Amino acid sequence: MNIYADNAATTKMSKAAIAAMTPYLEEYYGNPSSLYSMGQKAKDAIEEARRKIARVIGAEPREITFTSGGSEADNQAILSAAATGKRAGKTHIISDAIEHHAVLNTLKKLEGEGFRVTRLPVGENGILSAEAVEAALDDDTCLVTVMTANNEIGTIQPISQIGALCRKRGVLFHTDAVQAVGHIKVDVAAGYTDMLSASAHKFHGPKGVGFLYARRRAEKSYRGRRSGARKTRGDRKRAGHRRNGRRARRIRRRHGTPRRRAYGEARQTHRGAVGNSPLRAERRRENAASVERQLLFRGRRGRIAAASARRHGHLRFVGIRLHFGIARSEPRPSGDRQTSRRRTRLAAADPR
Ligand SMILES: Cc1ncc(COP(=O)(O)O)c(C=O)c1O
């Protein structure tokens, strides 16, 4: 019988993780971006996982991005922080000599692109001192990346001290917590962490799944820490409104509104679906318990589209009746039938 004792390299999947995943491998394997219920079921599971992970590390669900593992999370964190730094004219990165190769190799690549990388040595005890980080910080530093726990010798670094130093100086702080999440308490707020990488196969989850936590306000606070006069609350508010307004307009121009995008998707799925308010703005908010849609189908093409919707399983949850191609919603409590002669209206409401 083999005795496995290398849980730092990888772990066996737990029965609970296998049981949690199996329905989504065997039954609800739809694409989570698909509009029909099978896809939505998968999407709900992903959002639930995002909420659970966020809770474990003290983050908000929207701050969690799933990746293919710890290496990708490390790469993304470091490369995006470096790009942000470069835009602000800052090209110095601080790390230490005992990081995982996912970090070391990314730093090497950045050195090749002109970044200056300081690799601090650790002490005899394998621990990096926060004082050494403080001494290495300068006005050109855009990122400090220090692992939470080491994969070879198991030392735990003074993350919250290093994070606090970085926050004070307006420098982004990333920690590779691949060997820590699921083993020791990790709290991104207590650790003043801007970005954190983790990997499921280190804590009895599947291989090929990881996540990156990125603090929502990290980039903004980083930019906001330039030298200069402190801004008043009013200044900041006005600047925020202006920025948000500009940003929203830019996104709308480039990608359309969420409603228009969802409408486009629906029209592609069911050619013939028309209407001026076809998809009630998809409620993609993290906590939305249900997804509600409306499609308007008109005339002969509408009937074809309705048939297509039925084939796709969209009508399975629909609280309507189809009558000669005209759909009527179920009578309201008042008895009002809400019929439209000119168009077929399918109010698809997922009852979850
Ligand atoms: C500290 C550390 N960072 C990153 C990784 C890479 O994680 P993954 O195997 O999920 O890419 C590992 C894996 O051994 C690790 O121990």
The ligand as an SDF file (V2000), in Angstrom:
LIG
                    3D

 16 16  0  0  0  0  0  0  0  0999 V2000
    3.5340   28.5260   -3.4780 C   0  0  0  0  0  0  0  0  0  0  0  0
    2.9770   28.0500   -4.7710 C   0  0  0  0  0  0  0  0  0  0  0  0
    2.5830   28.9590   -5.6860 N   0  0  0  0  0  0  0  0  0  0  0  0
    2.0700   28.5790   -6.8480 C   0  0  0  0  0  0  0  0  0  0  0  0
    1.9060   27.2550   -7.1800 C   0  0  0  0  0  0  0  0  0  0  0  0
    1.3180   26.8980   -8.5010 C   0  0  0  0  0  0  0  0  0  0  0  0
   -0.0080   26.4610   -8.3430 O   0  0  0  0  0  0  0  0  0  0  0  0
   -0.7090   25.5890   -9.4820 P   0  0  0  0  0  0  0  0  0  0  0  0
   -0.0980   24.2100   -9.4300 O   0  0  0  0  0  0  0  0  0  0  0  0
   -2.1580   25.5690   -9.1300 O   0  0  0  0  0  0  0  0  0  0  0  0
   -0.4580   26.2840  -10.7890 O   0  0  0  0  0  0  0  0  0  0  0  0
    2.3010   26.2770   -6.2580 C   0  0  0  0  0  0  0  0  0  0  0  0
    2.1860   24.8470   -6.5980 C   0  0  0  0  0  0  0  0  0  0  0  0
    2.9890   24.0270   -6.2750 O   0  0  0  0  0  0  0  0  0  0  0  0
    2.8450   26.6850   -5.0270 C   0  0  0  0  0  0  0  0  0  0  0  0
    3.2220   25.8030   -4.1030 O   0  0  0  0  0  0  0  0  0  0  0  0
  1  2  1  0
  2  3  1  0
  2 15  2  0
  3  4  2  0
  4  5  1  0
  5  6  1  0
  5 12  2  0
  6  7  1  0
  7  8  1  0
  8  9  2  0
  8 10  1  0
  8 11  1  0
 12 13  1  0
 12 15  1  0
 13 14  2  0
 15 16  1  0
M  END
$$$$
